Every structure is written in C-alpha cells, then in structure tokens.
Amino acid sequence: MNLDFMSLKTTSAAAVRGERETEKILERQKAQELEQAMLSERELNPYWKDGGTGLPPEKDEAASVKKVTVVEDAGLSWLRKSYQRMKEQAEREKRNFEEIVAERYGSMEVFQSRLEEAEKVASRKENYYRSGRWKKTDYSESEKEKKEQHMKKETRDESDRN
C-alpha cells in the first residue's frame, strides 16, 4: 500500500467549476451559431441574409426613383399625385417648381416623359378592357322590359308573402 500521493493529480473545486462554465459558454455559443445559421437559411428578406442590416445598400437616390412599378394604370395616378405634391411644395417653400422637379427626377423633361409614357400605357389598358373582354351584355329593349316586369312580379310576390 505504498501510494505516492505526490504523483496523483489534484484539482480544486473552483477549477472544476471553471471548466464546466467554460464548457457551458462554448455550448451556448455553438447553439447560437447554429440558430443564426438556421435563421439565415430560411430568411426571405435578402437584406437580412448573410448578416445584413435589413436595409438595402444606399446608392444614388435617383436610381430608386427610376423604378416605377407598373400597376393597373401604369403608375399614372402616382405620377399625378407626385406632380401635385411638388406643386404644393413649391408654393409652401416659395421655390421654383422646376427646381423641385429636378431634385426628384433629374429634370422636367424626364418627369414629363415618364408621365406621357404612363398615360400611353394606361390608355392602352383602358382600351383593352373596353374592347369587349370585360364588356357588359347589351340588352335589347324587349329584354329590358321583360327583366323589369320580372323584377316587379318578384317584389309583388314577396309583398304577398308578408
């Protein structure tokens, strides 16, 4: 039973606790990294993916104005509202209207060309819808009279029931 106590490795309780805490911290970091990786895989917003800020990169503001989404009226109502707001801003700030248009669109000619383009597209769409695809049926006079008589008869029947 000769045991050499000096050759045995001894550890204190504080050292064991410290090791456990560092292991826990490492496990938390790994779990957090896995969670972050899972979030970025499923993220739909491209500006949040890959550790982004969630906002698009700031470039020239005029470039963002150039993108006009085509809606039912090809952005015509939006451009008209923008025109009205620019007029109001010019009156409010007592500035030249063309200066404000130049700030937003680059020049008055650019704005007018966009407005004209939107008007052309909107008129084409309006003509398409009027051309017969969405046309209501046109009743002849006799059919209209029959329909009116039928409606009167239905209202009389309902009043008799009551």
N, C-alpha and C positions, 0 to 999 in steps of 0.2 A: 503494500500500500504506500508505496513511495510515489507520491504525486507531486510533481513540481508545479507549485502554484504560480510561479513566476512565468511559466511558459503559456499559461492559459490567457486567452484574450478576454479582457473585461470591458464592458460597456456600461455607461451610466444610463439611467432612465431618461435624462434630458437628451442624450444623444439619440436614443431610440425614438423619442417623441419628435425630435427634429427631423430625423429621416422619414418618419411617417408623414409629417406635414409637407416635406418637400415632394414626396410621392403623390400626396393628395393634390398639391398645387399642379404638378405635372399632368395628372389625370384630368383635372379641370381644364387646363389649357388644351389638352388633346380633344376633350369633348367639345370645347368652344370652337376649336378649329374645324372639327367635323360638322358641327351645326352650321357654322358660317359657310362651309363648302356646300352643304345641302341647300341652304337658302339661296346661294348664288346660282346653283343649278336650276332651281325652279323659278327664279326671279324673271318676271316678264318685262319689267322696265329695263331697257338696255342701259340706261344711265346709272342704275344701281348695280348692275352686274359688274363683276371683277373689281369690287371695292370702290365703285364710283360714288359721287356725291348726290346723285339723284337728279341733277340738273344738267341740261345739255351744255357742251362746251361753248363758251362765249366767243362768238365770231362777229363778223360785221352784222350790225342790226339791220341794215338794208337788205341783206340776203334773206333774213327771216321774213321780211315784209313781202318779198317777191313771191313767196309760196302762197298762192291763193287757192284754197280748196274749192273744187267745183261742187256746188250744191245744186239744188233744183233750178235756181236762177243764175247759176254760174258765178255767184258772188256779187251780183249786181246790187242787191239790196245792201250788202255790206259796204260796197264802194260808195253807194249813195249816202249811207249813214256817215261814212268816213268824211265825205265831202262836206256834209252838213256840220259835223263836229269841227272840221278845220275852219269853216267859215265862222263858227261861234268862237273858236279860239282866237282867230284874227281880230274879231270885234272886242273880245274881252281884253286881250293883251295890247290892242291898238298897234298891231303889226301888219305888214303886208301879207296878203293871202298867199301869194306865190312863194314867199319865203317859207311859210309853214308847210306848203305842199312839197317844196324842195327838201325840207328836213325829213319828211316822212317817206317820200317816194323818189327822191333824186332830182326830179324836175316836173314841171307842169305837163310837159309833153308825155312823159312816162305815165303819169296818172290818167291823162285823157285817153291814151292808147289802151290802157287796161279797162277803163270804163267803156270805151267803144267795143272792145273785144267781148266783154261780159254782156253788153247789150245785144250783140250779134248772136252769141250763144243762147242767151235767154229767149230771143225772138225765134230762133230755130226750134228750140224745145217747145215753145208755146205753139208754134205752127204744127209741130209733130203731134202734139196732143189734140189739137183741133182738127187734124186731118181725117179723123174718123175712128181712130183706135179707141178713143175714150168718148166717142160721140153718143149722146143720148138718143134713144129711138124717137123719131118724129112721128107722132100720131096724126092721123088724118082727122078731119072734123067729125066724121061719124064715130070714129073710135073714141074721141074725146067725149062726145055726148054720151056714148054707151058707158064709159067709165064714170062720168058724173052721175048718171042715173043709177048705176050700180052702187055708188057711194051713198046716194040719198036713200036707196032702198035699205042698205045696211044700217044706216042711222035710224030709220023708221023701225026696223026690226028690233034694234036694241032698245028703243024707247018703249015699244010694245011689251017687251020682256019685263021691263021695270014696272 
